[in-house]
Amino acid sequence: MSLADVKYLPETPAHDAEIE
């Protein structure tokens, strides 16, 4: 998952998003 996707998933912690 990219940082751009994180913007659409604010409930997901940034560090978890980078791992996935």
VEXDREN-66978 format. One record per residue: residue in one letter; chain; x, y, z of N, C-alpha, C in turn. Coordinates in Angstrom, 2 decimals. Layout:
<vexfi type="A" mol="A" n_X="X" n_Y="Y" n_Z="Z" ca_X="X" ca_Y="Y" ca_Z="Z" c_X="X" c_Y="Y" c_Z="Z"/>
...
This chain:
<vexfi type="M" mol="A" n_X="0.86" n_Y="-1.20" n_Z="0.00" ca_X="0.00" ca_Y="0.00" ca_Z="0.00" c_X="0.89" c_Y="1.25" c_Z="0.00"/>
<vexfi type="S" mol="A" n_X="0.55" n_Y="2.20" n_Z="-0.83" ca_X="1.36" ca_Y="3.41" ca_Z="-0.94" c_X="0.85" c_Y="4.50" c_Z="0.00"/>
<vexfi type="L" mol="A" n_X="1.66" n_Y="5.53" n_Z="0.20" ca_X="1.26" ca_Y="6.63" ca_Z="1.06" c_X="0.03" c_Y="7.33" c_Z="0.50"/>
<vexfi type="A" mol="A" n_X="-0.11" n_Y="7.30" n_Z="-0.81" ca_X="-1.27" ca_Y="7.93" ca_Z="-1.46" c_X="-2.54" c_Y="7.22" c_Z="-1.01"/>
<vexfi type="D" mol="A" n_X="-2.46" n_Y="5.89" n_Z="-0.84" ca_X="-3.63" ca_Y="5.12" ca_Z="-0.40" c_X="-3.99" c_Y="5.47" c_Z="1.04"/>
<vexfi type="V" mol="A" n_X="-2.98" n_Y="5.80" n_Z="1.82" ca_X="-3.21" ca_Y="6.11" ca_Z="3.23" c_X="-4.17" c_Y="7.30" c_Z="3.37"/>
<vexfi type="K" mol="A" n_X="-4.10" n_Y="8.22" n_Z="2.44" ca_X="-4.97" ca_Y="9.40" ca_Z="2.50" c_X="-6.44" c_Y="8.99" c_Z="2.43"/>
<vexfi type="Y" mol="A" n_X="-6.70" n_Y="7.86" n_Z="1.78" ca_X="-8.08" ca_Y="7.40" ca_Z="1.65" c_X="-8.44" c_Y="6.44" c_Z="2.78"/>
<vexfi type="L" mol="A" n_X="-7.41" n_Y="6.08" n_Z="3.59" ca_X="-7.65" ca_Y="5.17" ca_Z="4.72" c_X="-7.05" c_Y="5.78" c_Z="5.99"/>
<vexfi type="P" mol="A" n_X="-7.61" n_Y="6.91" n_Z="6.45" ca_X="-7.08" ca_Y="7.62" ca_Z="7.61" c_X="-7.10" c_Y="6.78" c_Z="8.88"/>
<vexfi type="E" mol="A" n_X="-7.93" n_Y="5.74" n_Z="8.93" ca_X="-8.02" ca_Y="4.91" ca_Z="10.13" c_X="-6.86" c_Y="3.92" c_Z="10.20"/>
<vexfi type="T" mol="A" n_X="-6.14" n_Y="3.77" n_Z="9.08" ca_X="-5.02" ca_Y="2.83" ca_Z="9.05" c_X="-3.72" c_Y="3.54" c_Z="9.43"/>
<vexfi type="P" mol="A" n_X="-3.03" n_Y="3.06" n_Z="10.46" ca_X="-1.76" ca_Y="3.66" ca_Z="10.89" c_X="-0.76" c_Y="3.69" c_Z="9.73"/>
<vexfi type="A" mol="A" n_X="0.01" n_Y="4.75" n_Z="9.64" ca_X="0.95" ca_Y="4.91" ca_Z="8.53" c_X="1.95" c_Y="3.76" c_Z="8.47"/>
<vexfi type="H" mol="A" n_X="2.45" n_Y="3.33" n_Z="9.63" ca_X="3.46" ca_Y="2.27" ca_Z="9.63" c_X="2.88" c_Y="0.95" c_Z="9.13"/>
<vexfi type="D" mol="A" n_X="1.62" n_Y="0.67" n_Z="9.46" ca_X="0.98" ca_Y="-0.56" ca_Z="8.97" c_X="0.79" c_Y="-0.48" c_Z="7.46"/>
<vexfi type="A" mol="A" n_X="0.47" n_Y="0.70" n_Z="6.98" ca_X="0.23" ca_Y="0.87" ca_Z="5.55" c_X="1.51" c_Y="0.61" c_Z="4.77"/>
<vexfi type="E" mol="A" n_X="2.64" n_Y="1.06" n_Z="5.31" ca_X="3.91" ca_Y="0.87" ca_Z="4.61" c_X="4.28" c_Y="-0.62" c_Z="4.55"/>
<vexfi type="I" mol="A" n_X="3.95" n_Y="-1.36" n_Z="5.62" ca_X="4.27" ca_Y="-2.79" ca_Z="5.67" c_X="3.44" c_Y="-3.55" c_Z="4.64"/>
<vexfi type="E" mol="A" n_X="2.18" n_Y="-3.18" n_Z="4.52" ca_X="1.31" ca_Y="-3.86" ca_Z="3.57" c_X="1.42" c_Y="-3.20" c_Z="2.20"/>
